[in-house]
Amino acid sequence: MSILPDFLPALEHALAVNKRVETATWWAPKSPRGQLKVPNRNLWNHNLDKGKFDQVRDDTDYLTNP
């Protein structure tokens, strides 16, 4: 997962054309993190601990398996 600001223009565009945007945030009791935010907009966010991440993990190499 990444919180790179490079994603913001794409998220803003998706929201501008009325698309639902979902994000995920690492969650651990000892190091809680904030979620990605777009000013004046609501995003769906999923807080994932290691167990939940392992359940939804996708190990596909999309560069070799398009």
C-alpha positions as CSV (number, residue, x, y, z in Angstrom):
1,M,0.0,0.0,0.0
2,S,1.1,3.5,-0.6
3,I,0.1,7.0,0.4
4,L,2.0,8.8,-2.3
5,P,0.6,12.2,-3.2
6,D,0.8,11.2,-6.9
7,F,-2.5,9.4,-6.3
8,L,-4.4,12.5,-5.3
9,P,-5.1,13.8,-8.9
10,A,-6.5,10.4,-9.9
11,L,-8.6,10.2,-6.8
12,E,-9.9,13.8,-7.3
13,H,-10.8,12.9,-10.9
14,A,-12.6,9.8,-10.0
15,L,-14.6,11.7,-7.4
16,A,-15.3,14.5,-9.8
17,V,-17.0,12.0,-12.2
18,N,-19.0,10.5,-9.3
19,K,-17.0,7.3,-8.8
20,R,-16.8,5.6,-5.4
21,V,-13.2,5.6,-4.2
22,E,-12.0,3.1,-1.6
23,T,-8.6,3.3,0.2
24,A,-6.9,1.0,2.7
25,T,-4.7,2.0,5.7
26,W,-2.3,-0.2,7.7
27,W,-3.6,-0.5,11.3
28,A,-1.7,-1.6,14.3
29,P,-2.5,-0.6,17.9
30,K,1.1,0.5,18.5
31,S,1.4,2.7,15.4
32,P,-2.0,3.9,14.2
33,R,-1.9,5.8,10.9
34,G,-4.3,8.3,9.3
35,Q,-6.1,7.7,6.1
36,L,-5.7,9.4,2.8
37,K,-8.0,12.5,2.6
38,V,-9.3,14.6,-0.3
39,P,-10.5,18.0,0.9
40,N,-14.3,18.3,1.1
41,R,-14.9,14.7,0.0
42,N,-15.7,11.4,1.7
43,L,-13.6,8.3,0.9
44,W,-14.3,4.7,2.0
45,N,-11.4,3.5,4.0
46,H,-10.5,0.0,5.2
47,N,-8.2,-0.4,8.2
48,L,-6.1,-3.5,7.7
49,D,-4.1,-5.3,10.3
50,K,-1.7,-8.0,9.2
51,G,-4.4,-10.8,9.4
52,K,-6.9,-8.8,7.2
53,F,-4.1,-7.8,4.8
54,D,-3.1,-11.5,4.4
55,Q,-6.8,-12.4,3.6
56,V,-7.1,-9.8,0.7
57,R,-3.5,-9.9,-0.5
58,D,-2.9,-10.4,-4.2
59,D,0.5,-11.8,-5.2
60,T,-0.1,-11.7,-8.9
61,D,2.8,-10.2,-10.9
62,Y,0.8,-8.1,-13.4
63,L,3.9,-7.3,-15.4
64,T,4.3,-11.0,-16.4
65,N,0.6,-12.1,-16.1
66,P,-1.4,-9.3,-17.8
